Amino acid sequence: MNKGKLYLIPTVLSDDTQELVLPTIITNHIKEINIFIVENIRTARRHIKKIYREKDIDNTTFYAYGKHDKLSLEDDFLPHILNGENVGILSEAGLPCIADPGSKIVAYAHDFHIDIVPLVGPSSILLALMSSGMNGQNFSFTGYLPIDKGERKKVIRNLESVAKKNGQTQIFMETPYRNNQLLDTLKAQCNNKTRLCIAANITSKNEFIQTKTIEEWKQTKLDIHKQPAIFLIC
């Protein structure tokens, strides 16, 4: 029997934008796949039903792989694949394995020579970079910055130094409820001439994307509290 395949299935960045940002091929795969590894089962079930209303959710198998979940790749994943069944990975938003868990599952699948099928969908990181006006040929994604104030300041200064020295765009993010504090730290620590792009609520009706110098941001009133955002400096 042929092995099943592992599909990496994108999800929306903003509620109720499925028809706007997800290609038809995702709907086709959602129809045929009945085993999913997801960050949150409740939201995954809701997302799948919005993509394909006729999906029989009650006869669909879900495995959770969030921060506090234990997923046995040997017992919960591999038997399905070896039995010829396709499996899909869904993250809470955007692309699986990009600033989200899932890479260990993919690495495990490679060890067993399982075909990996990445599907096209929205990435807040790449969409922010595309619209920032910054260097898209040389860039680095750092992820979340340290919570400790001293460590955070040190990392920001280092990122700015690398950006200036190498012309490399530095991309990072923050837990939404700490966005305003991060912005305040950036304005305090970075050179006035450093460019900062803030891309918030990407693909939503309230999308906000602006690139300004730190000096200009100091003169701008902006509240991005609890709004999903990507930050870029160069």
N, C-alpha and C positions, 0 to 999 in steps of 0.2 A: 504493500500500500504506500502511495506517495505521502510525504509529510505535508501537513498543513503549512500555511504561511503566517507570518506575523505582520499585521498591518498597523502602521502608525497613523492614527486618525486625528486630524486637527479639530479643535472646537472653536467656538466664537470667542471674541474678546469682549463683546458687549451683548447684552440680552437682546433676543429677538432680531438678530441680524443674519440668521442662517441663510436665508435666500440671497442675501447681498454679498456674502463673503465666502461661502462654501460652494465648490464646484459640484456638479451633478454626480460625478464619480463617487463622491463620499456617500451620497444617498444610496447608490447602488451597492456599495460594500456594507453599509449599515443594514440593508435588507437581507444580505446573505450570511453575515457573521452573527453567530449566536453565543459567542463567548467573548467577554470583554474584561480587561484589566483596567481599573479606573482608580482615580484618587478618591472620589466620593460617590458611592453607589446611588444615593438619592438624586443628586444633581445630574449624574450621568444618565439615569433612567429618564429624567425629564428632558435632557438635551436630545437623546435619541428619539423620543416621541415627537419632538418638534421637527426633527429632520424627516422622520418617516412615521406618520401617525398610525399606520397599519401594523407597526412592529408589535409582535406578541411578547411584551416585556416579561410576562409571568413565566414564559418558557425560555427566557434568555438568562444565561449564567453570568454573574458578575463576581469578580474578585477585587477586593479593595487593596490598594498599595499606598495609602497615605502614610504620613509620618508615624502614626501609631498603630499601623496594621502590619501583620505578619503574613507575608505571602511566600508559600513554599514553591519555588520554581520547579522543583523535582516532582512534587505531588499535585500541584494545582495548575501548572502550566504545561509541562512537557508531555504528559499523557494525552492531552487534547491534540497537540501538534502531531505526535507520533501516530495518532489514530486518524490522521488526515483532516482534522478540523482546523479551520482558520481561526485565528485569535486576533482581536483588535485591542490596541492600547489607546486610551483617551485620557488627556489631562483635563484639568479644570478650565483652562483657558489657553488658546493658542496651540502651539506645537508640542507634542509629547517629546520628552527628553531635552528640550531646550529651556533652560531655567526652570525645569520641572523634573520630577523623578521619572524613571523609566529606562535609563541607560543601562542599568545592571541587567534588566530583563533582555534588552537587545544584545548585550554582550554574551549573556548565557545562550541566547538563540544562535549566535554565531558559532559558539563552541560545538553546537550540534548540527552545523551546516544547514540551518533553517533559513529559508528565503525571507528577507526583510523588505517590506513594501512601504516606503514613505509616501504619504499623500499630501497634495498641495493644500495649503491653508494659511490663515493669517498669523504672522509673528509680530508682536509688538516691538520687539528688538529691531528687526529688519525694517519694519515700516517707519519706526522713529529715525533710524539711520538714513533711510531713503529721503526723508522729508526735512532733515536737519540742515542740509547744505554743507555738511562736514565730510571729511575724507572717507569715502566708501571703499577705497582700495587698501587701506591699512587701518584696522580698527581692532579693539579688544573689548570683550564683555567681561566685566568683573563680578557681576551678580550683586548680591547685597553687601553693603559696606558694614564695617563693625558697628555694634551698638555702643560700645564704650566711646565716650566723647574724645578722649585723648587719642585712641587708636584710629578713630574716624578721621580726625584732623590730619594725622600722619599719613593715612592712606590717600586722602584727597590731595595733599601736597605732592605726594609721589605720583599720583595719576596725572596731575597737571604738569609735572616735570617731564614725564614720559611723553605726554601729548605734545609739548613744545619741542622737545629734543628730536622726536622721531616723526612728528607730523601725524601721529596716530590718534584717531578718535577714541576716546575712552567712554564706554557705555556702562551704566550701572543703574540700580533701582533701589527702592526702599519699600518697607511695609507701608501701605497707604496712610496709616494714621500718624506716621512720622515724616511725611513728605515736607511739611512746612519747616520742621526743625532741620532737615537736610538742606533745604534751600537757604535757610539762614546761615548754616555752616559754610556752604559753598560761597555765599556772598562775603563772608568774613575771612575765608582762607585763601580764595583764589585772587590772582592778579586782575585788576580792573579791565585789562584788555583781553582776558581769556573769554572765549565764546562758550556760552552755555545754552543748550537746547533742552526745553522741557516739552515732552510729548505725553499728554494725558488723555484718557478716555478715547483711545484710538479706535476708529471705525464707528463710534457712537454719534448720536446727534449733538452731544456736547464736546466733541473732539476739540482739543486745544493743542496746537503745535507752534511754538515760537522759538527762534534763536536770537539771542541778544548777547552783548558783552556783559560781563559782571557789573560793570559800571552802570549800564542801562537797567539791569535787573534790580539794582539797588534803588532805582527811582520808580520801580513798578510795583504796584500792589497786586498780589496774587495769592489766592487761597486754593490750595490743591489738597486740602485735608481729606483723607479717605477716598481719594481719586487714584485709580491705577495709573501710574506714570513711569516713564523712562527718562533718565537724565543722561545727557551727552556733553562732554567738554572737549575742546580742541583749541 
